[in-house]
Amino acid sequence: AAIAACGNCLEWQRSLALLQDLDLHRAAGGHLRADVMALNAAMSACDKGREWEQALAVFHRTCLDGISPSVVTFNALILAL
């Protein structure tokens, strides 16, 4: 929800920072990890900020993390491009 809220406020950088925070938490032994909804929200935030390259990087991360993209994922990517 926080990532989506950042996107609604055109704060795409903060949405990506929240994703990075999830990675750091996970690396430190935490149980939180980004899911497809969080990644979709981050791509949508990038779209709203007109940062298509960042949206593409988030999509690439989705694939590398073994997260199955959804229809919403592809839609967010297409809108960003």
Secondary structure, 3 states (H helix, E strand, C coil): CHHHHHHHCCCHHHHHHHHHHHHHHHHCCCCCCCCHHHHHHHHHHHHHCCCHHHHHHHHHHHHHCCCCCCHHHHHHHHHHC
